[in-house]
Amino acid sequence: MSIIASYIKKIKPSATLALAAKAKDLKAQGVDVINLSVGEPDFDSFDNIKEAAIDAIRAGKTKYTPVGGIPELKEAIKDIYKGRIEISPSNIAVSAGAKQAIYNALVATIEEGDEVIIPTPYWVSYPDMVKIAGGDPIIVDTTDESNFKITAGQLDKAITSKTKWLILNSPNNPTGMKYNRKELEDIDAVLAKHPKVHIMSDDIYEELSYEDERLSFVDIAKESKNRLLIINGVSKSYSMTGWRIGYAIGPADIIKAMLVIQSQSTSNPSSIGQYAALEALTGPQDQLKSSILGFKSKRDLAHTLLNKIEGISCKKSNGAFYLFPDCKSYFGSKSSNGSEIKDDHDLCSYLIDEAKVVVVPGSAFGYPGHFRLSYAVSKEQIEESLSRIESALKKVEYTLNKTS
């Protein structure tokens, strides 16, 4: 009998983390590789955040805190949601990153056989977390035509008597697309017909919004508002990925159950990280506004350059820091080393080998035929990496397009 639990066989390692590790290995070997696979900003945490953390250390704030977070941080979270949703400290749980908040929620609420609706393309960890919790991920395929977003009609058809959650991520990882007001209202109308279905709104990229109004499900939810769990954090907006501070806002009974899980796993998140997050949320926001403008400019540059590459087509995202170009026209072609490019995995492997550029295959997000590119790097790296990709793809025996 194996010591390893049988369910582990169903769980896949994170594809994005695996590719990031490969990029680090190549760099350690002296290879000039450009890593566009990582979902984190290229700039450092803001100076006021660092200083707040240093002050906390000097003040001796290095002990255990309440499992669900320090009162000051909960109050700050409450303040930033003022006018959007009525909450008290019992509706907030601070965790070691938004990832832990999602995990806690699923483990705390899912019974064996419960279903969780997950639209494609999805963040790589959603389906596996559902499986770990004993549930069944119900994957709903979106389309390029819908800008990779689930429609109200698709949602209505996917809901069954076993459905417990819908996970909605906007702006989306990996596409960078966000739902507009009408789309969210239509989804809310469907959920109004199904009072036992809860919605998990993963808003970790909410601040990084470029066109139209900044909008989350919490802003339009009516009857389903009492079934809403908001997931957010400071990692992406404030470049605090390593600090590991996220939070959840939701019904008090769900938050309480999540904290039972957390109390028996990590206990409280880092005390220093919490004081740094407090400064991030309550301190000056000028650098955040500047970084958003910077991301928008990089988005425009990367989008333009991608669409100049023969055989690549890319929709313009309107949030986060990702683009999700279509690369299917290269399938069936021969790479410069003579091997066949059968799918997005083959294409991404070729780009690592030939261009020394790391991107993530769309299959990792449940959406083959595309790849995810993070433009959270310098403009110089964007220009250089896309020049390398273009040169590498010119070496491909691009039969499908050139014979048409």
Secondary structure, 3 states (H helix, E strand, C coil): CCCCCHHHHHCCCCHHHHHHHHHHHHHHCCCCCEECCCCCCCCCCCHHHHHHHHHHHHCCCCCCCCCCCCHHHHHHHHHHCCCCCCCCHHHEEEECCHHHHHHHHHHHHCCCCCEEEEECCCCCHHHHHHHHCCCEEEEECCCCCCCCCCCHHHHHHHCCCCEEEEEEECCCCCCCCCCCHHHHHHHHHHHHCCCCCEEEEECCCCCCECCCCCCCHHHCCCHHHHHEEEEEECCCCCCCHHHCCEEEECCHHHHHHHHHHHHCCCCCCCHHHHHHHHHHHHCCCHHHHHHHHHHHHHHHHHHHHHCCCCCCECCCCCECCEECCECHHHCCEECCCCCEECCHHHHHHHHHHHHCEECEEHHHHCCCCEEEEECCCCHHHHHHHHHHHHHHHHCCECHHHHCC
